[in-house]
Amino acid sequence: MISSSRSSIESSWETQAELDLLETVLFGEDVTYPWNPGECEDLDDTPAFCDPLKVDDLNLGDRSPIFFAQLDSCMIYAQLCERFASQVPDSLLQRLYNLAKHSSRREISHLARLVACVQPLLPDWTQEGLQELAGPLAEGGDGELPDCSLAHSWEQLSSLDQARLSLAIAHFTLQQLLVKI
């Protein structure tokens, strides 16, 4: 009995909906469709969503080199953090990156760049001592991390290991920056 009353209610709703639709069609307002197909001229100026954008359409102008340089800079710093954040404090990575970015713009040897990146971070080291440690990297070394850096935090490393790790990070960063230039 309950199911028969539900079906009669549903059929009355359907009937009412059909009557409302019929009334709207027969006695509705004159404007049933708000867009006039006769005014298609305006559509010719509007780009279609499926049309690919051209670089000229983006109106980037002279700002695009600055934007892409900043994007490259962010990507390099992200790579640096991804690779070394577990071994080196963030503040040290940020300073090292900024020093490497600054020294990459200078016309000096790779050895001088490495020392310029690391010397402000390691004030106990002399320039000559850092040059001696950086020599293999500057002569075309691959900048592999010292073995001790993977197992210990920055604070647990000796001064020598901190210098080696800093130079390896500076070498990696300079390689990334100089490729982008």
Summary of the structure (lengths in Angstrom):
residues: 181
radius of gyration: 33.9
end to end distance: 82.2
largest distance: 99.5
contacts: 415
relative contact order: 0.09
helix: 69%
strand: 0%
